[in-house]
Amino acid sequence: MKHLLDLSTWNRREHFAFFSGFAEPFFGLVAELDAARAYERAKTLNVSFFQLYLHAVLRAANAVEALRYRVEDGQVVCFDEVHASATLTRPDHTFAFSFVPYTASLADFGPGLQREMDAVRASTGLRLGGDSARLDVVHFSALPWVAFTSLSHARHFPHPDSIPKISVGRYRRQGAQLLLPVSIHVHHGLADGYHVGLFYEALQRELDGGAQN
């Protein structure tokens, strides 16, 4: 479900109008979060670390209202919840797009993720369209080969886009910490650095054990 924001009374109406005129209205940040507790919890629960941190990302994104805003036909809508359009890999090192439905429970989230992983492995090409093209998603990718410190995305600027893009890189150990780079790019007409800060705070809480199994 979604509801339409009243732009005439929205306190961000000028921000939205201003940044919507940009060829590139997105800005991005990278921060390292401590995933030591999350990594150990994944082993305890016998689930993949990828499943656990993707679920944590979705819980955090859903906790920040601004990350559920989307531009639709020139208007701003807020979705009740958002899911993942994730890039998933195959053994031949190609990838495809997917639609992974969000559930608040980690245990309930797993089967939907596994179905999409199996479907990607049984397919070829990008799997464009369908649910992966929905607005009520975040674009998610994992780069477990690189502990990146910055990241940019391929973008077709003429195509209207307002969907947050979140990427997770390779972790690195620093003492007792397991530092996980997390990149987020958002439409500046819909969200500011404050909202990105809220996302990182929520994600750290989830990695520390906020997500329920």
C-alpha positions in Angstrom: 0.0 0.0 0.0 1.0 3.6 -0.5 -0.3 7.1 0.1 0.3 10.3 -1.8 2.1 13.2 -0.1 0.5 16.7 -0.3 3.3 18.6 -2.0 1.5 21.9 -1.2 2.1 21.4 2.6 5.2 19.2 2.5 8.1 20.9 4.3 10.5 19.5 1.6 8.5 20.8 -1.4 11.2 23.3 -2.4 14.0 20.7 -1.9 12.1 18.3 -4.1 11.5 20.8 -6.8 15.1 22.0 -6.8 16.8 18.6 -6.9 14.3 17.1 -9.3 15.6 19.5 -12.0 19.1 18.0 -11.7 20.4 15.6 -14.4 21.8 13.6 -11.4 19.7 14.2 -8.3 21.3 11.4 -6.3 24.0 11.7 -3.7 25.8 8.9 -2.0 27.8 8.0 1.1 29.9 5.0 2.3 30.3 4.1 6.0 31.8 1.1 7.7 29.6 -0.6 10.3 30.6 -3.3 12.8 29.1 -6.6 11.8 30.9 -8.8 14.3 27.8 -9.7 16.2 25.8 -10.2 13.0 28.4 -12.6 11.6 28.4 -14.7 14.8 24.6 -14.7 14.9 24.4 -15.9 11.3 26.6 -18.9 12.3 24.5 -19.5 15.4 21.3 -19.4 13.4 22.8 -21.5 10.5 21.9 -18.9 7.9 24.2 -17.2 5.4 25.8 -13.9 6.4 24.4 -12.5 3.1 20.8 -13.4 4.1 21.3 -11.8 7.5 22.8 -8.5 6.4 20.3 -8.2 3.5 17.5 -8.6 5.9 19.1 -6.1 8.3 19.4 -3.6 5.4 15.7 -4.0 4.6 14.6 -3.6 8.2 16.7 -0.5 8.5 15.4 1.0 5.2 11.8 0.3 6.2 12.4 2.1 9.5 13.3 5.4 7.8 10.2 6.9 6.2 12.2 9.0 3.7 13.7 5.8 2.2 10.1 4.7 1.4 9.4 7.8 -0.6 9.2 7.4 -4.4 8.5 9.7 -7.3 5.5 8.5 -9.4 4.2 10.6 -12.3 5.7 13.7 -10.8 4.1 13.1 -7.4 5.7 11.8 -4.2 4.2 8.6 -2.7 5.2 6.8 0.5 5.0 3.0 0.5 4.0 1.2 3.7 7.0 -1.1 3.1 9.7 -1.7 0.6 11.4 -4.9 -0.7 14.7 -5.7 -2.3 15.4 -5.7 -6.0 18.8 -7.4 -5.6 21.4 -8.4 -8.0 22.1 -12.1 -7.5 25.0 -14.0 -9.0 25.4 -17.3 -10.9 28.3 -19.8 -10.9 29.4 -18.4 -14.3 29.9 -15.0 -12.6 27.0 -13.3 -14.4 24.2 -11.7 -12.4 20.5 -11.1 -12.8 17.9 -8.9 -11.1 15.5 -10.3 -8.6 12.6 -9.4 -6.3 13.0 -10.5 -2.7 9.9 -9.8 -0.6 10.5 -8.1 2.8 9.3 -9.8 5.9 10.0 -8.5 9.4 11.1 -12.0 10.5 14.5 -13.3 9.4 13.2 -16.9 9.4 10.3 -16.0 7.1 12.6 -13.9 4.9 14.9 -16.8 4.0 12.6 -18.9 1.8 11.8 -16.0 -0.4 15.4 -15.1 -0.9 16.3 -18.8 -1.6 13.5 -19.0 -4.3 15.0 -16.0 -6.0 18.6 -17.3 -5.8 17.4 -20.6 -7.3 15.5 -18.8 -10.1 18.5 -16.7 -11.0 20.8 -19.7 -11.1 18.3 -21.5 -13.4 18.0 -18.6 -15.8 20.2 -16.6 -18.2 20.4 -12.9 -18.9 19.3 -10.0 -16.7 15.7 -11.0 -15.9 14.5 -7.5 -16.6 11.0 -6.3 -15.8 8.4 -7.9 -13.7 8.6 -7.5 -9.9 12.2 -6.4 -10.1 11.1 -3.2 -11.8 8.6 -2.2 -9.1 8.9 1.1 -7.3 8.5 -0.3 -3.8 12.0 -1.7 -3.7 15.5 -0.7 -2.8 18.2 -1.6 -5.4 20.6 -3.8 -3.6 24.0 -5.3 -4.6 26.7 -7.2 -2.7 30.4 -6.9 -3.7 32.1 -9.4 -1.4 35.3 -9.2 -3.3 36.2 -5.6 -2.4 36.3 -3.7 0.9 35.4 -0.5 -1.0 35.7 3.0 0.4 33.6 4.7 -2.4 31.2 3.5 -5.0 29.2 4.9 -8.0 26.4 3.4 -10.0 25.7 3.1 -13.7 22.8 5.5 -14.3 20.7 6.4 -17.4 20.0 10.0 -16.4 17.0 10.6 -18.8 15.2 7.7 -17.0 13.3 9.0 -14.0 14.6 7.2 -10.9 14.0 7.7 -7.2 14.9 4.3 -5.8 17.6 4.1 -3.1 20.6 2.0 -4.1 22.4 0.2 -1.3 25.5 -1.9 -1.6 27.6 -4.0 0.8 31.2 -4.8 0.3 33.8 -7.2 1.7 34.3 -7.0 5.4 37.7 -6.5 7.1 38.8 -7.3 10.6 40.1 -4.7 13.0 40.6 -6.0 16.4 37.3 -7.4 17.7 35.4 -5.5 15.0 34.3 -6.9 11.6 34.0 -3.7 9.5 31.5 -3.9 6.7 31.4 -1.1 4.1 27.9 -0.1 3.2 27.1 2.4 0.4 23.8 4.2 0.0 22.7 6.5 -2.8 19.4 8.4 -2.5 17.4 11.0 -4.4 18.3 14.4 -2.7 14.8 15.7 -3.4 13.5 13.0 -1.1 16.2 12.5 1.5 19.2 14.4 3.0 22.2 13.4 5.0 20.1 13.4 8.1 18.0 10.6 6.8 21.0 8.6 5.6 22.4 9.0 9.1 19.1 7.5 10.5 19.5 4.6 8.1 23.1 3.9 9.2 22.0 4.1 12.9 19.1 1.7 12.3 21.3 -0.7 10.3 23.9 -0.8 13.1 21.2 -1.6 15.6 19.9 -4.4 13.3 23.4 -5.8 12.9 23.9 -5.8 16.6 20.8 -8.0 17.1 17.7 -5.9 16.5 16.5 -8.2 13.7 14.3 -10.9 15.0 14.6 -14.5 13.7 
